Amino acid sequence: MQSTIGKFFEEKSAHYEGNLFLSVPADAERPYHADGYRITYGEAAEVVARWQAALHAAGYGVGDRIAVLLGNRPEMMLLKLAMNGLGISWVPVNPDYRPAEAAYLLEDSGACLAVAAPDMAGLMRAGIAEATVDVPLIEMDQELGDLPQGPQASGRSKDEITGQTEASLIYTSGTTGRPKGCILSHAYEIDMGRWYATRGGVIDFRQGQDRIYNPLPLFHVNAGIITFYCAIDTGNCQIIPERFRANSWWRELSETGATVVHYLGIVIPALMNIPEGDWDHRNKVRFAVGAGVEPTLHRPFEERFGFPLIEVWGMTEMCRILGDNHEPRMIDTRAMGRASPGLEVRVVDQDDAEVPRGTPGEMTLRYSAEDPRRGFFSGYLNLPEATEEAWKGGWFHTGDTVVMDESGMVFFVDRKKNIIRRSGENIAAAEIEACLQEHPKVDRVAVLAVEDAMRDEEVMACLSVEGGGSEALAEELFAWCFKRLTYYKAPGWIRFVDEIPVTGTQKIQKHAMFAEGEDPTTGAHDFRPRKKRG
């Protein structure tokens, strides 16, 4: 088996040359490929080779990083393959970033080039303007145009690329405020896809026969790594819509011939709330894979639409997903799978001692005692201490609170870390707190998660301000955050409080903010309808 992405894709594209590789549904309102898009493995290999030659001729090669802002265009993935074939690291950029966030990514990653779609280039220019480094920018629609001279005019040999070479640098929310850059190797990404492709049970991929519809953003590992390499490994097609839209979901599944779909928790209630329609049962879907479906909706959805929802668990740092994919599935619970060869699971308390079965604790993972970090990310860029802290005791600490029963089934309980999970996005409360603390009228702030019927959780900011709060100040603070942070990170609720409880060492006690049974949104200002793209 090949351990570098260039050789892996070369082998698979030759074997599955005539198979459909990437597909985009038609959408007249989309700024790209309005009539849809289809490309076979053989055609994709030609594009990848052409772009690879252009990058090499311009002086880009092993060890370089390129920031890519192309949204969910299929060119996002073709460019990744071209870059990885030369040993260049792909640094995907969230299209919903604000300029300051893009500037941080460019600075932290040390990117030597930025590539952006025409409709997104303004964000990248603004990010470059705010950054302390000067990064050249090119616009890319459907072709890779003229490239500025890269840092390696003499070139370096592709023979230097190994399975441990960096393939991607993906930024994920942490608990220290700033996103952390997760280093993913060639071997790691290929392993991600192969693990998913071979889970078995209800997750049953058919070589060269499946079409996988994934509406999630390509800058996430779900669509951009796990699904992508699973599709390549099995010779299947990945269908890439721009984003999830409930009103076009069933029609697109039917028109594209999708047989496998991906979802997040927010997708399920949105679809259940739509009245029966003509497109509901015209599709060929055999199973769906995702996370976050409410147990009360799980069975009703399957009974109404006729295919299983397979709950899985995974994260950027670890490629071996857990899944409740073998019958009988426990769909009335939050079951998310059992350990298996190549993925050991241990549930521990705050002192890292294993807890008895049935007791909540933090889920920790490893490959094996002999080789614990195999199949995991290579580390956090520029943060070796954070990497080692995550691996304390030889187990990777996920930050998720779970319960393991006597059979070894793991059930999700809550998130231990200071993370808010909104519509599938991990949001670091510390990042929002830091943003609000910079406002001159804010004395103290605590950001926490509150339950939300549609989005799983929503961001709530509790603030003590000099002179007391007002509706006008709430508007001012929301605008302050919305301008500086990705739209979904801005507070959906803002509540002014007389004081924020702290410990003797001045650490905020979020658990003591509200009395048991108290609705934290009482008296709060509701900005949820204002949290929109654009």
Secondary structure, 3 states (H helix, E strand, C coil): CCCCHHHHHHHHHHHCCCCEEEEECCCCCCCCCCCCEEEEHHHHHHHHHHHHHHHHHCCCCCCCEEEEECCCCCHHHHHHHHHHHCCCEEEECCCCCCHHHHHHHHHHHCCCEEEECCCCHHHHHHHHHHCCCCCCEEECCCCCCCCCCCCCCCCCCHHHCCCCCEEEEEEECCCCCCCEEEEEEHHHHHHHHHHHHCCECCECCCCCCCEEECCCCCCCHHHHHHHHHHHHHHCCEEECCCCCCHHHHHHHHHHHCCCEEEEECCHHHHHHCCCCCCCCCCCCCCEEEEECCCHHHHHHHHHHHCCCEEEEEEECCEEEEEECCCCCCCCCCCECCCCECCEEEEEECCCCCECCCCCCEEEEEECCCCCCCCCECCEECCCHHHHHHHCHHHCEEEEEEEEECCCCCEEEEEECCCEEEECCEEEEHHHHHHHHHCCCCEEEEEEEEEEECCCEEEEEEEEEECCCCCHHHHHHHHHHHHHHCCHHHCCCEEEECCCCCECCCCCECHHHCCCCCCCCCCCCEECHHHCCCC
